[in-house]
């Protein structure tokens, strides 16, 4: 087996596309998703096309010629990981608010009585 790095994760499981970003195997989330969809990422020596595949300790990931092994360390939280989680949480809340506002507007237009005579 070739040499590989060990990456500590503080949350288990972690989604594959997020792991590739945190491990600096790709430049961004879009690139991670493209690489996965194209079949260029191996998990435990098997091609994976699931962008949100759950990765756990002991899994071995290969992408762009780099190989990493996943270790679980709940006390080690990098600033990049924390900002990724916070950003994902904020985006999720924005989407939920937008959907609820759309429902409220739609229900108002249906329930308001017609003023035309």
Residue, then its C-alpha position, 0 to 999 in steps of 0.5 A: x500500500x502506498x503512503x497516505x496521510x491521516x486526517x482527524x475529523x471531529x464529527x462522525x460521520x462526515x459527508x464526502x464532499x465536505x471532507x474533500x474540502x476540509x482535507x484540502x484535496x480540492x479547491x472548493x465544494x463545486x470541484x469536490x462535487x464534480x470530482x465525485x460525480x465524475x467517478x474520480x474519488x475512491x472510498x476504500x478502493x471503490x469508486x463512489x459517486x454519492x456526493x454526500x456519502x457518509x465517511x467514518x473513521x478508518x475509511x481510506x479516501x483517494x482523490x487527485x493522486x492523494x490518499x488519506x485515512x480518516x481518524x476520529x478526534x472529537x476534541x480537534x476542531x479546525x477553524x475551517x471546519x467550524x466555519x464550514x459547519x456554521x456557513x452550512x447552518x446559516x444557508x439552511x436557515x435562509x432556505x427554510x425562511x424563504x420557503x416559509x415566506x413563499x407559503x405565506x404569500x401564496x396562502x394570502x393570495x388564495x384567502x383574500x376575498x375578491x374586491x371586484x364587483 
